[in-house]
Amino acid sequence: METSRSILQEIELPLLKAHNVRLHIKRDDLIHPDVSGNKWRKLKYFVAQYKDKKNQGIITFGGAYSNHLLATAAYCAMENIPCIGIVRGDELSPDSNQTLRDCADLGMQLVFVSRSDYMLKEDRSYKEYLIEQYPGYMIVPEGGSGYLGMLGCQEIVGEIRSVTNFDRIIVAQGTTTTSCGILLGLLDVEKLDVVPVLKNFPAVKVMKELLTYAAFDVEFTEELLEKVNVLSSFHFGGYAKVEPELISFIGDFYKQTGIKLDPVYTGKAMYALFDQIKKGAYDNETLVFIHTGGLQGARSYEKEFGSIYDIA
Ligand SMILES: Cc1ncc(COP(=O)(O)O)c(C=O)c1O
C-alpha cells in the first residue's frame, strides 16, 4: 500500500471562480477501500513499531461504526497481524452492523464491553490488565491518536507541496491527531483551518496537549497554533449527528464533482469550507482540502436517508 493513489485533484465550480479561489482535494480516500484517508497515515508508524518490537498482535478500540476499527482490521489482515478490537457496547455482536461484520470477516477478534468499562481504556491499570490477558500485544489508542499517528499525518503536507504551493489546508477534526500532524508540516506562511465534528470541542487546547505530550516545547507549540483557525460551528449538533441540509449538501457535492463525502467528518468539513468561501473568507487563496476518507461510515445513515449520494 502506498500513497501514489492519493492524487491532488483540482475542483472547478462557479462559486470558486467568483471568489478567485483554487480548491484542491487531497484524495487520501483513494489510498485503500478500507484503510482509507487518515487511517492509513495514522496506522503506518504503529505497524512499523509493532514489527520493530516483534509484538504478538495489536489491540485497539472503537465504537459500533468505527472507521478506525475497520481500518485496523484491514491493515492487520494485509500484514498478517493478529488483532483484537475492543468495542463499545456489550449489547452488540459481530452481526449488529456491516462495519462489525467486516471487522470480524477480516479476522479481528471482537470483544464487546460495557460503556463504563470502555471509558477505562486510557487508564493505566486497564492497559496493564489487557497486556496480562493478551501477552505481547501492542495497544493502539482509539482512532490511532497520539505521536505515531501524528507522524504519519505530517507526511501529507510534503506530498501536497511537491505538487503545488498553497495558502491554507482545511481538515476535519476528531482527536486532533491528523490536524496536529499537518500543522507540524506547514511553512510559516501556510495556514490550517480545522473543523471539529464534536460540539463545544476545545480544539486548540486539545491540540496543545497532544503537541506538548509529544515533547514539543510550549513556546514552539504556541507559535505553531497561531496558524490554526477553528471553524467551530459546523458540528451539526455533535458527533455523528446530521441534518437534512448536510445530507443534501453531500448529495449535491457528489453530483457536481463525483466525489463522495461522509456525513460524520468530511461532509461537515467541506460544508464549512463552502460556507467560508461564500462569506469571502478565502478570496484569492489556493486551498487544499484533505479528504480523510470515512465513507464506510455513510452506511449507518442509509436507513434514514436512503443512499446519500442519490439525494439532491
Ligand atoms: C474520516 C475521518 N476524518 C477525520 C477524522 C478526524 O481525525 P483526527 O481524529 O485525527 O482528528 C477521523 C477520525 O479519526 C475520520 O475517521
The ligand as an ORCA input file, in Angstrom:
! r2SCAN-3c Opt
* xyz 0 1
  C     -12.891     10.035      8.111
  C     -12.254     10.767      9.230
  N     -11.894     12.046      9.037
  C     -11.334     12.791     10.020
  C     -11.108     12.252     11.268
  C     -10.503     13.105     12.317
  O      -9.169     12.805     12.532
  P      -8.494     13.046     13.938
  O      -9.158     12.109     14.925
  O      -7.078     12.676     13.716
  O      -8.689     14.458     14.331
  C     -11.459     10.904     11.522
  C     -11.215     10.286     12.824
  O     -10.258      9.650     13.011
  C     -12.054     10.138     10.478
  O     -12.441      8.858     10.651
*
